[in-house]
């Protein structure tokens, strides 16, 4: 009986784990606008981001001199 219970618990844990989304797909949002040229934009290198969803309001997560940073986009053209 304990062996059957262990198999049941293992199956339950595997089912729960299968439902969890991978961390890399969480908070993925694409905002309007085009990132400015990293060479011309002064950025605070202490605040980083991984996607537009990490940035407040209309700021975009853009390449910067020291990684990626939340920046005001140039215009309202959609980004690819």
Secondary structure, DSSP 8 states (H G I E B T S, - for coil): -HHHHHHHHHHHHHHHHHHS--GGGTT----SSB---TTT----TTS--SSGGGSSTT-EEEEETTEEEEE--BSS----
